[in-house]
């Protein structure tokens, strides 16, 4: 009996720790049907009294109650009175206690978020509590290039490999962070960092010219190891940018800085997403002509840096009218991940159409991160990433009740441990710690 109780205790502790058990895996094989909610699929009109049918981490069907056939072996969840929409996608965040380049130089594309992220940080749970299921984790903007970003699914995981998004070739996905404007400037001390905006652009241009030369040397070598240039990790990353394999996520605020990015993009032909664009409302036609998407932030309180003094909540509406693809981001902690839905609500209040604002939280960001075939909308064949809301997504009174990634619940407001990360309070800011209450602490330490 004693050994049986010990076994039960170990199993319970394994569940708390997130260790997969065969019985859980077996349950995941069973189809799940969520019925009765209003479903906002993002592509297509909202569905009243809808059905979301999922199986093995994928969406099987989405439709009205009478149009979707629910298998006899499905587990049915009555979510009447609730709202279901795709999991939110954050195209610019700093969760996971990440860091990029150091003070040794202004351009460090070789630095990788992959090597500096803590997936057990409490900020990861805050993002799940806000309904975020996919995220672009970025290094900071204190460099002209601070390193490589990382696209993650916010699965429950204990190591970074558990959260990676991989492309068709099996490579983990991410972009390159670049910046201009005030943040990368070092006007108070001499050194390798630029002191003016002109020097910032010159250094970035110089780096891409070096990358072009590096690529040409590799081409001329034609696979001959004796003719290959010495390996340079930074130039390798920039070559990936030049070849379109890695998109540039460019931090920029003032309209003149935005135009500088567009000049660099035109000169070197790389793919780019403009981030923040506080003064994007001043140059919407120029951005639209360049066919460059924007990931914007909606700040609901005054203050911040001087170069963002002309930030407007109407930026999303202005860019959308000009034909620009617009996504929203948190820049967490600038906007707390738990409050991400407010971005859409504030943009609608400033004139952005409701459907476009919800699109910006989901499908637009999926396109920005090159994962539109997998996430961003509720459609058959896509990953079962979705959230259950207590009410209208744009209402200040609405809560995220549950968050699912690939059909697995990763946040449950009814669970006191999860609820703490959503509401805040003592203990919410600490990282996740495995506490084996089943055992005597002295015995565990022996």
Secondary structure, 3 states (H helix, E strand, C coil): CHHHHHHHHHHHHHHHHCCCCHHHHHHHHCCEEEECCEEECCCCCCECCEEEEEECCEEEEEEECCCCCCCCCCEEEECCCCEEEECEEEEEECCCCCCCCCCCCCECCCCEHHHCCCCCCHHHHHHHHCCEEEEEECCCCCCCEEEECEEEECCCCCCHHHCECECCCCCECCCEEEECCCCCCCCCCCCCCCCCHHHHHHHHHHHHHHHHHHHHHHHHHCCCHHHCCCCCHHHHHHHHHHCCCCCEEEEECCHHHHHHHHHHHHHHCCCEEEEECCCHHHCHHHHHHCCCEEEECCCCCCCCCHHHCCCCCCHHHHHHHCCCCEEECCCCCCCCHHHCHHHHHHHHHCCCCHHHHHHHHCHHHHHHCCCCCCCCCCCCCCECCEEEECCCCCCCCCCEEEEEECCEEEEECCCHHHHHHHHCCCCCCCCCCCCCCCCCHHHHHC
